[in-house]
Amino acid sequence: KIFFNAKEFQNIQEIIVKLDLKYQSIIHLRFFEDKSYNEISYITGIKIGTLKSHLSRALDFIRKELSQPNVM
């Protein structure tokens, strides 16, 4: 597990809300509710391959935003 201080967590939350809602829900289910890919697929009705693709895009966006100056 990765732990963040309050400021880092707030920055990440601000980035997550910039994501499309479908990506937000996947991030929430995977990292805040600790759901498996199978569980997320069942909950959202998204095929696992598509789910992994969406998660990858969302994480790429978050990483890109975190690398910007003045973030964290």
PDB file of N, H, CA, C and O in Angstrom:
ATOM      1  N   LYS A   1       0.842  -1.189   0.000  1.00  0.00           N
ATOM      2  CA  LYS A   1       0.000   0.000   0.000  1.00  0.00           C
ATOM      3  C   LYS A   1       0.883   1.247   0.000  1.00  0.00           C
ATOM      4  O   LYS A   1       1.985   1.256   0.548  1.00  0.00           O
ATOM      5  N   ILE A   2       0.368   2.284  -0.626  1.00  0.00           N
ATOM      6  H   ILE A   2      -0.528   2.276  -1.071  1.00  0.00           H
ATOM      7  CA  ILE A   2       1.075   3.568  -0.678  1.00  0.00           C
ATOM      8  C   ILE A   2       0.361   4.531   0.254  1.00  0.00           C
ATOM      9  O   ILE A   2      -0.868   4.599   0.273  1.00  0.00           O
ATOM     10  N   PHE A   3       1.135   5.265   1.018  1.00  0.00           N
ATOM     11  H   PHE A   3       2.133   5.210   1.003  1.00  0.00           H
ATOM     12  CA  PHE A   3       0.553   6.233   1.941  1.00  0.00           C
ATOM     13  C   PHE A   3       0.989   7.637   1.553  1.00  0.00           C
ATOM     14  O   PHE A   3       2.129   7.861   1.145  1.00  0.00           O
ATOM     15  N   PHE A   4       0.063   8.576   1.686  1.00  0.00           N
ATOM     16  H   PHE A   4      -0.862   8.394   2.017  1.00  0.00           H
ATOM     17  CA  PHE A   4       0.314   9.961   1.340  1.00  0.00           C
ATOM     18  C   PHE A   4       0.035  10.834   2.542  1.00  0.00           C
ATOM     19  O   PHE A   4      -0.768  10.484   3.407  1.00  0.00           O
ATOM     20  N   ASN A   5       0.712  11.986   2.591  1.00  0.00           N
ATOM     21  H   ASN A   5       1.365  12.271   1.888  1.00  0.00           H
ATOM     22  CA  ASN A   5       0.343  12.948   3.613  1.00  0.00           C
ATOM     23  C   ASN A   5      -0.920  13.673   3.143  1.00  0.00           C
ATOM     24  O   ASN A   5      -1.369  13.472   2.014  1.00  0.00           O
ATOM     25  N   ALA A   6      -1.478  14.495   3.986  1.00  0.00           N
ATOM     26  H   ALA A   6      -1.113  14.659   4.903  1.00  0.00           H
ATOM     27  CA  ALA A   6      -2.762  15.144   3.678  1.00  0.00           C
ATOM     28  C   ALA A   6      -2.684  16.015   2.425  1.00  0.00           C
ATOM     29  O   ALA A   6      -3.618  16.014   1.623  1.00  0.00           O
ATOM     30  N   LYS A   7      -1.598  16.753   2.242  1.00  0.00           N
ATOM     31  H   LYS A   7      -0.839  16.753   2.894  1.00  0.00           H
ATOM     32  CA  LYS A   7      -1.455  17.634   1.076  1.00  0.00           C
ATOM     33  C   LYS A   7      -1.354  16.811  -0.207  1.00  0.00           C
ATOM     34  O   LYS A   7      -1.988  17.144  -1.208  1.00  0.00           O
ATOM     35  N   GLU A   8      -0.566  15.745  -0.182  1.00  0.00           N
ATOM     36  H   GLU A   8      -0.051  15.474   0.631  1.00  0.00           H
ATOM     37  CA  GLU A   8      -0.434  14.881  -1.359  1.00  0.00           C
ATOM     38  C   GLU A   8      -1.779  14.251  -1.719  1.00  0.00           C
ATOM     39  O   GLU A   8      -2.154  14.192  -2.890  1.00  0.00           O
ATOM     40  N   PHE A   9      -2.491  13.785  -0.706  1.00  0.00           N
ATOM     41  H   PHE A   9      -2.186  13.832   0.245  1.00  0.00           H
ATOM     42  CA  PHE A   9      -3.796  13.173  -0.936  1.00  0.00           C
ATOM     43  C   PHE A   9      -4.770  14.184  -1.541  1.00  0.00           C
ATOM     44  O   PHE A   9      -5.526  13.850  -2.453  1.00  0.00           O
ATOM     45  N   GLN A  10      -4.750  15.397  -1.042  1.00  0.00           N
ATOM     46  H   GLN A  10      -4.136  15.667  -0.301  1.00  0.00           H
ATOM     47  CA  GLN A  10      -5.613  16.449  -1.577  1.00  0.00           C
ATOM     48  C   GLN A  10      -5.273  16.730  -3.039  1.00  0.00           C
ATOM     49  O   GLN A  10      -6.172  16.887  -3.864  1.00  0.00           O
ATOM     50  N   ASN A  11      -3.982  16.794  -3.363  1.00  0.00           N
ATOM     51  H   ASN A  11      -3.251  16.666  -2.692  1.00  0.00           H
ATOM     52  CA  ASN A  11      -3.562  17.025  -4.754  1.00  0.00           C
ATOM     53  C   ASN A  11      -4.058  15.911  -5.667  1.00  0.00           C
ATOM     54  O   ASN A  11      -4.542  16.172  -6.768  1.00  0.00           O
ATOM     55  N   ILE A  12      -3.936  14.683  -5.212  1.00  0.00           N
ATOM     56  H   ILE A  12      -3.542  14.471  -4.317  1.00  0.00           H
ATOM     57  CA  ILE A  12      -4.385  13.547  -6.011  1.00  0.00           C
ATOM     58  C   ILE A  12      -5.899  13.597  -6.204  1.00  0.00           C
ATOM     59  O   ILE A  12      -6.390  13.327  -7.300  1.00  0.00           O
ATOM     60  N   GLN A  13      -6.638  13.937  -5.160  1.00  0.00           N
ATOM     61  H   GLN A  13      -6.239  14.156  -4.270  1.00  0.00           H
ATOM     62  CA  GLN A  13      -8.097  14.059  -5.265  1.00  0.00           C
ATOM     63  C   GLN A  13      -8.471  15.132  -6.286  1.00  0.00           C
ATOM     64  O   GLN A  13      -9.400  14.942  -7.071  1.00  0.00           O
ATOM     65  N   GLU A  14      -7.758  16.252  -6.280  1.00  0.00           N
ATOM     66  H   GLU A  14      -7.003  16.406  -5.642  1.00  0.00           H
ATOM     67  CA  GLU A  14      -8.038  17.327  -7.231  1.00  0.00           C
ATOM     68  C   GLU A  14      -7.774  16.878  -8.669  1.00  0.00           C
ATOM     69  O   GLU A  14      -8.465  17.310  -9.592  1.00  0.00           O
ATOM     70  N   ILE A  15      -6.791  16.026  -8.857  1.00  0.00           N
ATOM     71  H   ILE A  15      -6.229  15.675  -8.108  1.00  0.00           H
ATOM     72  CA  ILE A  15      -6.505  15.498 -10.194  1.00  0.00           C
ATOM     73  C   ILE A  15      -7.583  14.489 -10.599  1.00  0.00           C
ATOM     74  O   ILE A  15      -8.042  14.500 -11.741  1.00  0.00           O
ATOM     75  N   ILE A  16      -7.979  13.635  -9.690  1.00  0.00           N
ATOM     76  H   ILE A  16      -7.606  13.625  -8.763  1.00  0.00           H
ATOM     77  CA  ILE A  16      -8.977  12.608 -10.001  1.00  0.00           C
ATOM     78  C   ILE A  16     -10.285  13.237 -10.469  1.00  0.00           C
ATOM     79  O   ILE A  16     -10.922  12.714 -11.384  1.00  0.00           O
ATOM     80  N   VAL A  17     -10.694  14.336  -9.867  1.00  0.00           N
ATOM     81  H   VAL A  17     -10.176  14.761  -9.124  1.00  0.00           H
ATOM     82  CA  VAL A  17     -11.965  14.945 -10.277  1.00  0.00           C
ATOM     83  C   VAL A  17     -11.901  15.558 -11.672  1.00  0.00           C
ATOM     84  O   VAL A  17     -12.937  15.899 -12.243  1.00  0.00           O
ATOM     85  N   LYS A  18     -10.696  15.704 -12.228  1.00  0.00           N
ATOM     86  H   LYS A  18      -9.854  15.428 -11.764  1.00  0.00           H
ATOM     87  CA  LYS A  18     -10.556  16.173 -13.608  1.00  0.00           C
ATOM     88  C   LYS A  18     -10.842  15.062 -14.615  1.00  0.00           C
ATOM     89  O   LYS A  18     -11.107  15.328 -15.788  1.00  0.00           O
ATOM     90  N   LEU A  19     -10.786  13.822 -14.149  1.00  0.00           N
ATOM     91  H   LEU A  19     -10.571  13.606 -13.197  1.00  0.00           H
ATOM     92  CA  LEU A  19     -11.015  12.674 -15.025  1.00  0.00           C
ATOM     93  C   LEU A  19     -12.485  12.559 -15.413  1.00  0.00           C
ATOM     94  O   LEU A  19     -13.366  13.014 -14.683  1.00  0.00           O
ATOM     95  N   ASP A  20     -12.739  11.953 -16.557  1.00  0.00           N
ATOM     96  H   ASP A  20     -12.024  11.584 -17.150  1.00  0.00           H
ATOM     97  CA  ASP A  20     -14.094  11.581 -16.959  1.00  0.00           C
ATOM     98  C   ASP A  20     -14.677  10.678 -15.863  1.00  0.00           C
ATOM     99  O   ASP A  20     -13.942   9.937 -15.210  1.00  0.00           O
ATOM    100  N   LEU A  21     -15.971  10.743 -15.670  1.00  0.00           N
ATOM    101  H   LEU A  21     -16.568  11.345 -16.200  1.00  0.00           H
ATOM    102  CA  LEU A  21     -16.611   9.990 -14.591  1.00  0.00           C
ATOM    103  C   LEU A  21     -16.362   8.493 -14.668  1.00  0.00           C
ATOM    104  O   LEU A  21     -16.234   7.844 -13.630  1.00  0.00           O
ATOM    105  N   LYS A  22     -16.290   7.919 -15.878  1.00  0.00           N
ATOM    106  H   LYS A  22     -16.395   8.446 -16.722  1.00  0.00           H
ATOM    107  CA  LYS A  22     -16.053   6.477 -15.983  1.00  0.00           C
ATOM    108  C   LYS A  22     -14.684   6.121 -15.426  1.00  0.00           C
ATOM    109  O   LYS A  22     -14.519   5.059 -14.825  1.00  0.00           O
ATOM    110  N   TYR A  23     -13.698   6.995 -15.618  1.00  0.00           N
ATOM    111  H   TYR A  23     -13.833   7.858 -16.106  1.00  0.00           H
ATOM    112  CA  TYR A  23     -12.372   6.754 -15.071  1.00  0.00           C
ATOM    113  C   TYR A  23     -12.355   6.990 -13.561  1.00  0.00           C
ATOM    114  O   TYR A  23     -11.705   6.252 -12.820  1.00  0.00           O
ATOM    115  N   GLN A  24     -13.062   8.008 -13.116  1.00  0.00           N
ATOM    116  H   GLN A  24     -13.589   8.608 -13.718  1.00  0.00           H
ATOM    117  CA  GLN A  24     -13.144   8.272 -11.680  1.00  0.00           C
ATOM    118  C   GLN A  24     -13.698   7.071 -10.925  1.00  0.00           C
ATOM    119  O   GLN A  24     -13.170   6.688  -9.881  1.00  0.00           O
ATOM    120  N   SER A  25     -14.765   6.479 -11.458  1.00  0.00           N
ATOM    121  H   SER A  25     -15.193   6.791 -12.306  1.00  0.00           H
ATOM    122  CA  SER A  25     -15.386   5.359 -10.763  1.00  0.00           C
ATOM    123  C   SER A  25     -14.452   4.159 -10.704  1.00  0.00           C
ATOM    124  O   SER A  25     -14.412   3.454  -9.696  1.00  0.00           O
ATOM    125  N   ILE A  26     -13.700   3.919 -11.774  1.00  0.00           N
ATOM    126  H   ILE A  26     -13.732   4.492 -12.594  1.00  0.00           H
ATOM    127  CA  ILE A  26     -12.758   2.799 -11.779  1.00  0.00           C
ATOM    128  C   ILE A  26     -11.640   3.037 -10.764  1.00  0.00           C
ATOM    129  O   ILE A  26     -11.280   2.129 -10.015  1.00  0.00           O
ATOM    130  N   ILE A  27     -11.096   4.243 -10.738  1.00  0.00           N
ATOM    131  H   ILE A  27     -11.389   4.980 -11.347  1.00  0.00           H
ATOM    132  CA  ILE A  27     -10.055   4.585  -9.759  1.00  0.00           C
ATOM    133  C   ILE A  27     -10.593   4.395  -8.342  1.00  0.00           C
ATOM    134  O   ILE A  27      -9.927   3.809  -7.488  1.00  0.00           O
ATOM    135  N   HIS A  28     -11.798   4.895  -8.105  1.00  0.00           N
ATOM    136  H   HIS A  28     -12.339   5.370  -8.798  1.00  0.00           H
ATOM    137  CA  HIS A  28     -12.396   4.784  -6.768  1.00  0.00           C
ATOM    138  C   HIS A  28     -12.560   3.321  -6.355  1.00  0.00           C
ATOM    139  O   HIS A  28     -12.166   2.930  -5.257  1.00  0.00           O
ATOM    140  N   LEU A  29     -13.139   2.530  -7.236  1.00  0.00           N
ATOM    141  H   LEU A  29     -13.459   2.848  -8.128  1.00  0.00           H
ATOM    142  CA  LEU A  29     -13.370   1.125  -6.906  1.00  0.00           C
ATOM    143  C   LEU A  29     -12.056   0.369  -6.689  1.00  0.00           C
ATOM    144  O   LEU A  29     -11.952  -0.450  -5.776  1.00  0.00           O
ATOM    145  N   ARG A  30     -11.072   0.642  -7.515  1.00  0.00           N
ATOM    146  H   ARG A  30     -11.157   1.307  -8.257  1.00  0.00           H
ATOM    147  CA  ARG A  30      -9.808  -0.100  -7.437  1.00  0.00           C
ATOM    148  C   ARG A  30      -8.969   0.308  -6.236  1.00  0.00           C
ATOM    149  O   ARG A  30      -8.440  -0.554  -5.534  1.00  0.00           O
ATOM    150  N   PHE A  31      -8.839   1.593  -5.992  1.00  0.00           N
ATOM    151  H   PHE A  31      -9.269   2.293  -6.562  1.00  0.00           H
ATOM    152  CA  PHE A  31      -7.887   2.057  -4.987  1.00  0.00           C
ATOM    153  C   PHE A  31      -8.504   2.487  -3.664  1.00  0.00           C
ATOM    154  O   PHE A  31      -7.839   2.426  -2.630  1.00  0.00           O
ATOM    155  N   PHE A  32      -9.750   2.917  -3.674  1.00  0.00           N
ATOM    156  H   PHE A  32     -10.291   2.966  -4.514  1.00  0.00           H
ATOM    157  CA  PHE A  32     -10.370   3.336  -2.420  1.00  0.00           C
ATOM    158  C   PHE A  32     -11.245   2.244  -1.823  1.00  0.00           C
ATOM    159  O   PHE A  32     -11.422   2.182  -0.606  1.00  0.00           O
ATOM    160  N   GLU A  33     -11.794   1.383  -2.675  1.00  0.00           N
ATOM    161  H   GLU A  33     -11.650   1.434  -3.664  1.00  0.00           H
ATOM    162  CA  GLU A  33     -12.591   0.261  -2.180  1.00  0.00           C
ATOM    163  C   GLU A  33     -11.859  -1.071  -2.319  1.00  0.00           C
ATOM    164  O   GLU A  33     -12.380  -2.109  -1.911  1.00  0.00           O
ATOM    165  N   ASP A  34     -10.655  -1.048  -2.894  1.00  0.00           N
ATOM    166  H   ASP A  34     -10.232  -0.205  -3.226  1.00  0.00           H
ATOM    167  CA  ASP A  34      -9.794  -2.223  -3.014  1.00  0.00           C
ATOM    168  C   ASP A  34     -10.481  -3.395  -3.717  1.00  0.00           C
ATOM    169  O   ASP A  34     -10.326  -4.549  -3.317  1.00  0.00           O
ATOM    170  N   LYS A  35     -11.238  -3.086  -4.764  1.00  0.00           N
ATOM    171  H   LYS A  35     -11.365  -2.149  -5.089  1.00  0.00           H
ATOM    172  CA  LYS A  35     -11.957  -4.113  -5.531  1.00  0.00           C
ATOM    173  C   LYS A  35     -11.023  -4.756  -6.553  1.00  0.00           C
ATOM    174  O   LYS A  35     -10.097  -4.116  -7.051  1.00  0.00           O
ATOM    175  N   SER A  36     -11.277  -6.025  -6.859  1.00  0.00           N
ATOM    176  H   SER A  36     -12.030  -6.545  -6.455  1.00  0.00           H
ATOM    177  CA  SER A  36     -10.513  -6.736  -7.883  1.00  0.00           C
ATOM    178  C   SER A  36     -11.031  -6.324  -9.262  1.00  0.00           C
ATOM    179  O   SER A  36     -12.085  -5.699  -9.383  1.00  0.00           O
ATOM    180  N   TYR A  37     -10.270  -6.686 -10.297  1.00  0.00           N
ATOM    181  H   TYR A  37      -9.414  -7.193 -10.199  1.00  0.00           H
ATOM    182  CA  TYR A  37     -10.728  -6.413 -11.657  1.00  0.00           C
ATOM    183  C   TYR A  37     -12.053  -7.112 -11.930  1.00  0.00           C
ATOM    184  O   TYR A  37     -12.945  -6.537 -12.554  1.00  0.00           O
ATOM    185  N   ASN A  38     -12.183  -8.348 -11.465  1.00  0.00           N
ATOM    186  H   ASN A  38     -11.458  -8.815 -10.958  1.00  0.00           H
ATOM    187  CA  ASN A  38     -13.434  -9.083 -11.672  1.00  0.00           C
ATOM    188  C   ASN A  38     -14.607  -8.377 -11.009  1.00  0.00           C
ATOM    189  O   ASN A  38     -15.684  -8.270 -11.595  1.00  0.00           O
ATOM    190  N   GLU A  39     -14.400  -7.896  -9.786  1.00  0.00           N
ATOM    191  H   GLU A  39     -13.525  -7.984  -9.310  1.00  0.00           H
ATOM    192  CA  GLU A  39     -15.474  -7.187  -9.073  1.00  0.00           C
ATOM    193  C   GLU A  39     -15.841  -5.897  -9.792  1.00  0.00           C
ATOM    194  O   GLU A  39     -17.021  -5.586  -9.952  1.00  0.00           O
ATOM    195  N   ILE A  40     -14.837  -5.148 -10.223  1.00  0.00           N
ATOM    196  H   ILE A  40     -13.879  -5.400 -10.093  1.00  0.00           H
ATOM    197  CA  ILE A  40     -15.104  -3.885 -10.919  1.00  0.00           C
ATOM    198  C   ILE A  40     -15.820  -4.152 -12.239  1.00  0.00           C
ATOM    199  O   ILE A  40     -16.741  -3.425 -12.611  1.00  0.00           O
ATOM    200  N   SER A  41     -15.397  -5.189 -12.938  1.00  0.00           N
ATOM    201  H   SER A  41     -14.649  -5.780 -12.636  1.00  0.00           H
ATOM    202  CA  SER A  41     -16.038  -5.557 -14.192  1.00  0.00           C
ATOM    203  C   SER A  41     -17.516  -5.883 -13.961  1.00  0.00           C
ATOM    204  O   SER A  41     -18.380  -5.461 -14.730  1.00  0.00           O
ATOM    205  N   TYR A  42     -17.790  -6.626 -12.915  1.00  0.00           N
ATOM    206  H   TYR A  42     -17.088  -6.969 -12.291  1.00  0.00           H
ATOM    207  CA  TYR A  42     -19.172  -6.990 -12.593  1.00  0.00           C
ATOM    208  C   TYR A  42     -19.991  -5.748 -12.229  1.00  0.00           C
ATOM    209  O   TYR A  42     -21.120  -5.589 -12.694  1.00  0.00           O
ATOM    210  N   ILE A  43     -19.424  -4.877 -11.403  1.00  0.00           N
ATOM    211  H   ILE A  43     -18.507  -5.007 -11.025  1.00  0.00           H
ATOM    212  CA  ILE A  43     -20.133  -3.678 -10.930  1.00  0.00           C
ATOM    213  C   ILE A  43     -20.427  -2.718 -12.078  1.00  0.00           C
ATOM    214  O   ILE A  43     -21.524  -2.169 -12.178  1.00  0.00           O
ATOM    215  N   THR A  44     -19.429  -2.522 -12.946  1.00  0.00           N
ATOM    216  H   THR A  44     -18.537  -2.967 -12.865  1.00  0.00           H
ATOM    217  CA  THR A  44     -19.560  -1.512 -14.002  1.00  0.00           C
ATOM    218  C   THR A  44     -20.103  -2.063 -15.314  1.00  0.00           C
ATOM    219  O   THR A  44     -20.589  -1.307 -16.156  1.00  0.00           O
ATOM    220  N   GLY A  45     -20.020  -3.371 -15.487  1.00  0.00           N
ATOM    221  H   GLY A  45     -19.626  -3.985 -14.804  1.00  0.00           H
ATOM    222  CA  GLY A  45     -20.444  -3.968 -16.754  1.00  0.00           C
ATOM    223  C   GLY A  45     -19.417  -3.788 -17.860  1.00  0.00           C
ATOM    224  O   GLY A  45     -19.726  -3.977 -19.036  1.00  0.00           O
ATOM    225  N   ILE A  46     -18.197  -3.425 -17.486  1.00  0.00           N
ATOM    226  H   ILE A  46     -17.946  -3.272 -16.530  1.00  0.00           H
ATOM    227  CA  ILE A  46     -17.113  -3.220 -18.452  1.00  0.00           C
ATOM    228  C   ILE A  46     -16.274  -4.490 -18.506  1.00  0.00           C
ATOM    229  O   ILE A  46     -15.928  -5.057 -17.469  1.00  0.00           O
ATOM    230  N   LYS A  47     -15.949  -4.935 -19.720  1.00  0.00           N
ATOM    231  H   LYS A  47     -16.230  -4.475 -20.562  1.00  0.00           H
ATOM    232  CA  LYS A  47     -15.099  -6.118 -19.880  1.00  0.00           C
ATOM    233  C   LYS A  47     -13.732  -5.850 -19.266  1.00  0.00           C
ATOM    234  O   LYS A  47     -13.261  -4.713 -19.254  1.00  0.00           O
ATOM    235  N   ILE A  48     -13.094  -6.906 -18.754  1.00  0.00           N
ATOM    236  H   ILE A  48     -13.477  -7.830 -18.764  1.00  0.00           H
ATOM    237  CA  ILE A  48     -11.838  -6.743 -18.029  1.00  0.00           C
ATOM    238  C   ILE A  48     -10.758  -6.094 -18.890  1.00  0.00           C
ATOM    239  O   ILE A  48     -10.019  -5.245 -18.392  1.00  0.00           O
ATOM    240  N   GLY A  49     -10.644  -6.462 -20.151  1.00  0.00           N
ATOM    241  H   GLY A  49     -11.244  -7.151 -20.556  1.00  0.00           H
ATOM    242  CA  GLY A  49      -9.641  -5.841 -21.023  1.00  0.00           C
ATOM    243  C   GLY A  49      -9.855  -4.346 -21.162  1.00  0.00           C
ATOM    244  O   GLY A  49      -8.908  -3.562 -21.100  1.00  0.00           O
ATOM    245  N   THR A  50     -11.108  -3.957 -21.350  1.00  0.00           N
ATOM    246  H   THR A  50     -11.877  -4.594 -21.400  1.00  0.00           H
ATOM    247  CA  THR A  50     -11.448  -2.538 -21.454  1.00  0.00           C
ATOM    248  C   THR A  50     -11.203  -1.838 -20.129  1.00  0.00           C
ATOM    249  O   THR A  50     -10.707  -0.711 -20.094  1.00  0.00           O
ATOM    250  N   LEU A  51     -11.548  -2.498 -19.058  1.00  0.00           N
ATOM    251  H   LEU A  51     -11.951  -3.412 -19.086  1.00  0.00           H
ATOM    252  CA  LEU A  51     -11.342  -1.962 -17.712  1.00  0.00           C
ATOM    253  C   LEU A  51      -9.862  -1.666 -17.476  1.00  0.00           C
ATOM    254  O   LEU A  51      -9.515  -0.589 -16.990  1.00  0.00           O
ATOM    255  N   LYS A  52      -9.001  -2.602 -17.812  1.00  0.00           N
ATOM    256  H   LYS A  52      -9.282  -3.477 -18.206  1.00  0.00           H
ATOM    257  CA  LYS A  52      -7.560  -2.399 -17.632  1.00  0.00           C
ATOM    258  C   LYS A  52      -7.055  -1.246 -18.496  1.00  0.00           C
ATOM    259  O   LYS A  52      -6.186  -0.482 -18.077  1.00  0.00           O
ATOM    260  N   SER A  53      -7.601  -1.127 -19.695  1.00  0.00           N
ATOM    261  H   SER A  53      -8.307  -1.748 -20.036  1.00  0.00           H
ATOM    262  CA  SER A  53      -7.231  -0.030 -20.577  1.00  0.00           C
ATOM    263  C   SER A  53      -7.650   1.313 -19.978  1.00  0.00           C
ATOM    264  O   SER A  53      -6.878   2.272 -19.978  1.00  0.00           O
ATOM    265  N   HIS A  54      -8.869   1.366 -19.474  1.00  0.00           N
ATOM    266  H   HIS A  54      -9.496   0.587 -19.474  1.00  0.00           H
ATOM    267  CA  HIS A  54      -9.358   2.605 -18.837  1.00  0.00           C
ATOM    268  C   HIS A  54      -8.510   2.959 -17.614  1.00  0.00           C
ATOM    269  O   HIS A  54      -8.159   4.120 -17.405  1.00  0.00           O
ATOM    270  N   LEU A  55      -8.191   1.960 -16.821  1.00  0.00           N
ATOM    271  H   LEU A  55      -8.475   1.017 -16.990  1.00  0.00           H
ATOM    272  CA  LEU A  55      -7.390   2.201 -15.623  1.00  0.00           C
ATOM    273  C   LEU A  55      -6.004   2.709 -16.007  1.00  0.00           C
ATOM    274  O   LEU A  55      -5.477   3.622 -15.370  1.00  0.00           O
ATOM    275  N   SER A  56      -5.422   2.128 -17.032  1.00  0.00           N
ATOM    276  H   SER A  56      -5.850   1.387 -17.549  1.00  0.00           H
ATOM    277  CA  SER A  56      -4.109   2.560 -17.497  1.00  0.00           C
ATOM    278  C   SER A  56      -4.142   4.012 -17.966  1.00  0.00           C
ATOM    279  O   SER A  56      -3.248   4.793 -17.639  1.00  0.00           O
ATOM    280  N   ARG A  57      -5.166   4.372 -18.728  1.00  0.00           N
ATOM    281  H   ARG A  57      -5.892   3.738 -18.993  1.00  0.00           H
ATOM    282  CA  ARG A  57      -5.297   5.765 -19.200  1.00  0.00           C
ATOM    283  C   ARG A  57      -5.459   6.731 -18.024  1.00  0.00           C
ATOM    284  O   ARG A  57      -4.859   7.805 -17.998  1.00  0.00           O
ATOM    285  N   ALA A  58      -6.278   6.330 -17.060  1.00  0.00           N
ATOM    286  H   ALA A  58      -6.766   5.458 -17.081  1.00  0.00           H
ATOM    287  CA  ALA A  58      -6.503   7.193 -15.897  1.00  0.00           C
ATOM    288  C   ALA A  58      -5.213   7.381 -15.107  1.00  0.00           C
ATOM    289  O   ALA A  58      -4.895   8.498 -14.699  1.00  0.00           O
ATOM    290  N   LEU A  59      -4.478   6.313 -14.892  1.00  0.00           N
ATOM    291  H   LEU A  59      -4.737   5.405 -15.224  1.00  0.00           H
ATOM    292  CA  LEU A  59      -3.229   6.408 -14.139  1.00  0.00           C
ATOM    293  C   LEU A  59      -2.181   7.211 -14.903  1.00  0.00           C
ATOM    294  O   LEU A  59      -1.412   7.959 -14.298  1.00  0.00           O
ATOM    295  N   ASP A  60      -2.143   7.064 -16.225  1.00  0.00           N
ATOM    296  H   ASP A  60      -2.767   6.457 -16.717  1.00  0.00           H
ATOM    297  CA  ASP A  60      -1.231   7.877 -17.036  1.00  0.00           C
ATOM    298  C   ASP A  60      -1.546   9.360 -16.877  1.00  0.00           C
ATOM    299  O   ASP A  60      -0.642  10.184 -16.735  1.00  0.00           O
ATOM    300  N   PHE A  61      -2.839   9.694 -16.902  1.00  0.00           N
ATOM    301  H   PHE A  61      -3.573   9.025 -17.018  1.00  0.00           H
ATOM    302  CA  PHE A  61      -3.254  11.091 -16.730  1.00  0.00           C
ATOM    303  C   PHE A  61      -2.832  11.603 -15.352  1.00  0.00           C
ATOM    304  O   PHE A  61      -2.311  12.711 -15.230  1.00  0.00           O
ATOM    305  N   ILE A  62      -3.057  10.798 -14.323  1.00  0.00           N
ATOM    306  H   ILE A  62      -3.481   9.898 -14.421  1.00  0.00           H
ATOM    307  CA  ILE A  62      -2.698  11.206 -12.958  1.00  0.00           C
ATOM    308  C   ILE A  62      -1.189  11.411 -12.855  1.00  0.00           C
ATOM    309  O   ILE A  62      -0.739  12.406 -12.288  1.00  0.00           O
ATOM    310  N   ARG A  63      -0.410  10.487 -13.392  1.00  0.00           N
ATOM    311  H   ARG A  63      -0.776   9.679 -13.853  1.00  0.00           H
ATOM    312  CA  ARG A  63       1.058  10.625 -13.361  1.00  0.00           C
ATOM    313  C   ARG A  63       1.507  11.897 -14.078  1.00  0.00           C
ATOM    314  O   ARG A  63       2.374  12.621 -13.589  1.00  0.00           O
ATOM    315  N   LYS A  64       0.908  12.160 -15.242  1.00  0.00           N
ATOM    316  H   LYS A  64       0.204  11.572 -15.639  1.00  0.00           H
ATOM    317  CA  LYS A  64       1.255  13.353 -16.012  1.00  0.00           C
ATOM    318  C   LYS A  64       0.952  14.612 -15.211  1.00  0.00           C
ATOM    319  O   LYS A  64       1.771  15.530 -15.151  1.00  0.00           O
ATOM    320  N   GLU A  65      -0.221  14.651 -14.599  1.00  0.00           N
ATOM    321  H   GLU A  65      -0.886  13.906 -14.648  1.00  0.00           H
ATOM    322  CA  GLU A  65      -0.603  15.815 -13.795  1.00  0.00           C
ATOM    323  C   GLU A  65       0.305  15.986 -12.590  1.00  0.00           C
ATOM    324  O   GLU A  65       0.654  17.111 -12.232  1.00  0.00           O
ATOM    325  N   LEU A  66       0.691  14.882 -11.958  1.00  0.00           N
ATOM    326  H   LEU A  66       0.408  13.968 -12.248  1.00  0.00           H
ATOM    327  CA  LEU A  66       1.568  14.946 -10.786  1.00  0.00           C
ATOM    328  C   LEU A  66       2.968  15.432 -11.143  1.00  0.00           C
ATOM    329  O   LEU A  66       3.675  15.989 -10.302  1.00  0.00           O
ATOM    330  N   SER A  67       3.359  15.219 -12.385  1.00  0.00           N
ATOM    331  H   SER A  67       2.785  14.767 -13.068  1.00  0.00           H
ATOM    332  CA  SER A  67       4.702  15.645 -12.804  1.00  0.00           C
ATOM    333  C   SER A  67       4.773  17.127 -13.160  1.00  0.00           C
ATOM    334  O   SER A  67       5.859  17.663 -13.379  1.00  0.00           O
ATOM    335  N   GLN A  68       3.622  17.787 -13.219  1.00  0.00           N
ATOM    336  H   GLN A  68       2.739  17.352 -13.041  1.00  0.00           H
ATOM    337  CA  GLN A  68       3.584  19.201 -13.536  1.00  0.00           C
ATOM    338  C   GLN A  68       4.187  20.017 -12.381  1.00  0.00           C
ATOM    339  O   GLN A  68       4.071  19.626 -11.219  1.00  0.00           O
ATOM    340  N   PRO A  69       4.823  21.139 -12.698  1.00  0.00           N
ATOM    341  CA  PRO A  69       5.349  22.004 -11.622  1.00  0.00           C
ATOM    342  C   PRO A  69       4.219  22.446 -10.682  1.00  0.00           C
ATOM    343  O   PRO A  69       3.070  22.589 -11.099  1.00  0.00           O
ATOM    344  N   ASN A  70       4.556  22.653  -9.451  1.00  0.00           N
ATOM    345  H   ASN A  70       5.490  22.537  -9.112  1.00  0.00           H
ATOM    346  CA  ASN A  70       3.637  23.133  -8.415  1.00  0.00           C
ATOM    347  C   ASN A  70       2.613  22.091  -7.980  1.00  0.00           C
ATOM    348  O   ASN A  70       1.638  22.441  -7.315  1.00  0.00           O
ATOM    349  N   VAL A  71       2.803  20.830  -8.333  1.00  0.00           N
ATOM    350  H   VAL A  71       3.595  20.545  -8.873  1.00  0.00           H
ATOM    351  CA  VAL A  71       1.927  19.774  -7.849  1.00  0.00           C
ATOM    352  C   VAL A  71       2.744  18.929  -6.894  1.00  0.00           C
ATOM    353  O   VAL A  71       3.830  18.454  -7.225  1.00  0.00           O
ATOM    354  N   MET A  72       2.207  18.756  -5.724  1.00  0.00           N
ATOM    355  H   MET A  72       1.325  19.142  -5.456  1.00  0.00           H
ATOM    356  CA  MET A  72       2.877  18.025  -4.658  1.00  0.00           C
ATOM    357  C   MET A  72       4.159  18.752  -4.367  1.00  0.00           C
ATOM    358  O   MET A  72       4.922  18.336  -3.495  1.00  0.00           O
TER     359      MET A  72
END
